[in-house]
Amino acid sequence: MTVAVVLFTSDLRLHDHPPLRAALAAGDEVVPLFVRDPGVRAAGFDAPNRRAFLADC
């Protein structure tokens, strides 16, 4: 069994995410990984609605 890890770096879109498509094609299982980067907050892109969306996901 092969396991592929997909790193989501900026959003959680599934319909147009090339690494996710490649992982689904190559692996038996896919582990999605999203890392909350403190640099995003420091750059001013950590809006309340974005935080809420990520928390709900």
C-alpha positions as CSV (number, residue, x, y, z in Angstrom):
1,M,0.0,0.0,0.0
2,T,1.3,3.5,-0.9
3,V,0.4,6.6,1.1
4,A,0.8,10.1,-0.4
5,V,0.9,13.2,1.7
6,V,-0.5,16.4,0.2
7,L,0.6,19.7,1.6
8,F,-2.0,22.5,1.4
9,T,-0.1,25.7,1.8
10,S,-2.6,28.5,1.1
11,D,-6.1,27.2,0.7
12,L,-8.2,24.1,0.9
13,R,-9.6,24.1,-2.6
14,L,-10.0,20.5,-3.9
15,H,-11.3,21.0,-7.5
16,D,-8.1,22.5,-8.9
17,H,-5.3,21.3,-6.8
18,P,-2.6,19.6,-9.0
19,P,-0.7,18.0,-6.1
20,L,-3.9,16.4,-4.8
21,R,-4.8,15.0,-8.2
22,A,-1.3,13.5,-8.5
23,A,-1.5,12.0,-5.1
24,L,-4.9,10.5,-5.8
25,A,-3.6,9.0,-9.0
26,A,-0.4,7.6,-7.4
27,G,-1.4,6.5,-3.9
28,D,-3.7,4.0,-2.3
29,E,-4.3,6.5,0.5
30,V,-3.9,10.3,0.7
31,V,-3.1,12.2,3.9
32,P,-4.0,15.9,3.6
33,L,-1.8,18.2,5.6
34,F,-2.4,21.9,6.2
35,V,0.2,23.8,8.2
36,R,-0.8,27.1,9.8
37,D,2.1,29.3,9.1
38,P,2.8,32.2,11.5
39,G,4.2,34.1,8.6
40,V,0.7,34.4,7.1
41,R,-0.5,36.2,10.2
42,A,2.6,38.4,10.3
43,A,2.0,39.4,6.7
44,G,-1.6,40.6,7.4
45,F,-3.4,37.8,5.6
46,D,-4.9,36.3,8.7
47,A,-8.4,37.8,8.4
48,P,-11.1,36.7,10.9
49,N,-13.2,35.2,8.1
50,R,-10.2,33.1,6.9
51,R,-9.5,31.9,10.4
52,A,-13.1,30.9,10.8
53,F,-13.2,29.1,7.5
54,L,-10.0,27.1,8.3
55,A,-11.3,26.2,11.7
56,D,-14.5,24.9,10.2
57,C,-12.6,22.7,7.8
